């Protein structure tokens, strides 16, 4: 993987309170490997290729609408490397053609292997079996989160990001906030917006970085992947006002929570707050399909 030859824009989002709110458009880094996924894969894949394995294969894990699965499949298609996705939920084996994320992954050449939720829960054992079956393979954890991913997230920070008091990111598996916390300036405060209800998340982040310069706040709105009507309306309003799309799993929930915190006076007057747009927009199509099946009379624009 190469460092993209584009400058990621930082866009101001006007707010009524006397603070400055900005969003860093990591979603624009690549048309198919979007946002933090690009940087999480960066060192994992480059170090793997440096080893020059005989049979190139990348294996990873994810759910039905996983951004990470989509990103790995896209990379495999672009680079000509075989990919294998281990998908949570054996019931999806008969339905993958109805799922936009899995269908696109297949079209990008990814082979899919569906496992039960029980098997998926024990991914360490599953990883051991897969490494025995495919000894030359690179096996990347769910969400791409590991030590190499943390190093890659450093690339999201630069001279421009040093000029902010608060750095904000959505949190799923913990790799992105660990990287931001590890490499940000000592004076900066990091806020992670949890989109999962996982009581062990702080412990997982602590395994990735010794830094304790971050706080976690709940932005799950009912749980991971749960689609909230108020949040859809917020996402659509945000798109109309600022011409920036947000996804309903990560960035949409984070930005809604940030607006609530701003209204409540969480950020001191004069604060400069930077939010990282971590991509995930491929999930909008699947979310709208879900909403249609539920007859919710709402779509994400």
NORDA-V950871 format. One record per residue. N is the residue number from 1. RES is the residue in one letter. D_LAST is the distance of its C-alpha to the last C-alpha in Angstrom with 1 decimal. Layout:
BEGIN
[[N/RES/D_LAST] [N/RES/D_LAST]]
END
This chain:
BEGIN
[[1/X/31.5] [2/X/31.7] [3/X/30.7] [4/X/27.9] [5/X/29.3] [6/X/26.4] [7/X/26.3] [8/X/23.3] [9/X/22.2] [10/X/22.3] [11/X/20.2] [12/X/21.2] [13/X/19.0] [14/X/21.0] [15/X/22.0] [16/X/24.6] [17/X/27.0] [18/X/29.6] [19/X/28.1] [20/X/26.3] [21/X/23.0] [22/X/21.7] [23/X/19.3] [24/X/20.7] [25/X/18.3] [26/X/19.8] [27/X/16.6] [28/X/17.9] [29/X/21.3] [30/X/20.8] [31/X/18.3] [32/X/19.2] [33/X/21.1] [34/X/18.7] [35/X/19.7] [36/X/22.5] [37/X/22.9] [38/X/24.5] [39/X/27.0] [40/X/27.8] [41/X/28.8] [42/X/30.6] [43/X/34.1] [44/X/33.9] [45/X/33.7] [46/X/35.9] [47/X/38.7] [48/X/38.5] [49/X/39.0] [50/X/41.8] [51/X/43.7] [52/X/43.6] [53/X/43.4] [54/X/44.9] [55/X/42.1] [56/X/38.7] [57/X/36.2] [58/X/33.3] [59/X/32.7] [60/X/30.1] [61/X/28.6] [62/X/25.3] [63/X/23.4] [64/X/21.2] [65/X/18.0] [66/X/19.9] [67/X/18.7] [68/X/22.4] [69/X/23.2] [70/X/20.6] [71/X/22.0] [72/X/25.6] [73/X/25.2] [74/X/23.7] [75/X/26.7] [76/X/29.1] [77/X/27.9] [78/X/28.2] [79/X/31.6] [80/X/33.1] [81/X/33.7] [82/X/33.6] [83/X/31.2] [84/X/31.4] [85/X/28.8] [86/X/30.2] [87/X/27.7] [88/X/28.0] [89/X/28.6] [90/X/30.9] [91/X/29.2] [92/X/26.4] [93/X/29.1] [94/X/28.9] [95/X/25.1] [96/X/23.8] [97/X/23.0] [98/X/20.3] [99/X/18.7] [100/X/16.4] [101/X/17.8] [102/X/21.4] [103/X/21.2] [104/X/20.2] [105/X/22.8] [106/X/25.4] [107/X/24.6] [108/X/25.2] [109/X/28.6] [110/X/28.3] [111/X/30.6] [112/X/29.5] [113/X/31.9] [114/X/31.0] [115/X/32.9] [116/X/33.4] [117/X/31.9] [118/X/35.5] [119/X/36.2] [120/X/33.0] [121/X/34.1] [122/X/37.2] [123/X/35.5] [124/X/38.6] [125/X/40.8] [126/X/38.3] [127/X/38.2] [128/X/42.0] [129/X/42.2] [130/X/39.6] [131/X/41.6] [132/X/44.7] [133/X/43.1] [134/X/41.6] [135/X/43.9] [136/X/42.5] [137/X/38.8] [138/X/36.7] [139/X/35.2] [140/X/32.3] [141/X/31.4] [142/X/28.2] [143/X/25.5] [144/X/28.0] [145/X/29.7] [146/X/33.4] [147/X/35.7] [148/X/34.7] [149/X/31.0] [150/X/32.2] [151/X/34.1] [152/X/31.1] [153/X/28.9] [154/X/31.6] [155/X/30.1] [156/X/27.1] [157/X/29.7] [158/X/31.6] [159/X/33.5] [160/X/30.5] [161/X/29.4] [162/X/33.0] [163/X/32.4] [164/X/30.4] [165/X/31.7] [166/X/29.0] [167/X/27.0] [168/X/24.0] [169/X/22.4] [170/X/20.8] [171/X/23.5] [172/X/23.6] [173/X/26.9] [174/X/28.2] [175/X/28.8] [176/X/26.6] [177/X/27.9] [178/X/31.4] [179/X/31.2] [180/X/30.0] [181/X/32.7] [182/X/35.3] [183/X/34.9] [184/X/33.7] [185/X/36.3] [186/X/38.7] [187/X/37.7] [188/X/34.0] [189/X/32.5] [190/X/29.9] [191/X/27.5] [192/X/25.8] [193/X/23.0] [194/X/23.8] [195/X/21.0] [196/X/23.9] [197/X/26.7] [198/X/29.5] [199/X/32.7] [200/X/34.1] [201/X/31.4] [202/X/33.6] [203/X/36.4] [204/X/34.3] [205/X/33.4] [206/X/37.0] [207/X/38.0] [208/X/35.9] [209/X/37.1] [210/X/40.0] [211/X/38.3] [212/X/37.6] [213/X/35.8] [214/X/32.6] [215/X/31.4] [216/X/28.9] [217/X/26.9] [218/X/25.0] [219/X/21.2] [220/X/20.9] [221/X/19.8] [222/X/21.8] [223/X/22.1] [224/X/20.8] [225/X/17.6] [226/X/17.6] [227/X/14.2] [228/X/14.8] [229/X/13.3] [230/X/14.1] [231/X/12.4] [232/X/9.0] [233/X/9.7] [234/X/11.0] [235/X/8.2] [236/X/5.9] [237/X/9.3] [238/X/10.2] [239/X/7.6] [240/X/8.9] [241/X/12.4] [242/X/12.9] [243/X/10.7] [244/X/10.5] [245/X/8.0] [246/X/9.5] [247/X/10.1] [248/X/11.1] [249/X/14.7] [250/X/16.0] [251/X/14.6] [252/X/12.4] [253/X/15.6] [254/X/17.8] [255/X/16.3] [256/X/16.2] [257/X/19.8] [258/X/20.8] [259/X/19.9] [260/X/21.9] [261/X/24.8] [262/X/24.7] [263/X/25.1] [264/X/27.9] [265/X/29.7] [266/X/29.6] [267/X/29.8] [268/X/33.0] [269/X/33.1] [270/X/32.7] [271/X/30.9] [272/X/28.8] [273/X/26.0] [274/X/24.1] [275/X/21.2] [276/X/20.6] [277/X/17.2] [278/X/18.2] [279/X/15.5] [280/X/14.4] [281/X/11.1] [282/X/12.6] [283/X/12.3] [284/X/8.6] [285/X/9.8] [286/X/12.6] [287/X/11.0] [288/X/9.1] [289/X/12.6] [290/X/14.3] [291/X/12.5] [292/X/13.4] [293/X/16.9] [294/X/17.3] [295/X/16.4] [296/X/14.4] [297/X/12.7] [298/X/9.4] [299/X/6.2] [300/X/3.8] [301/X/0.0]]
END
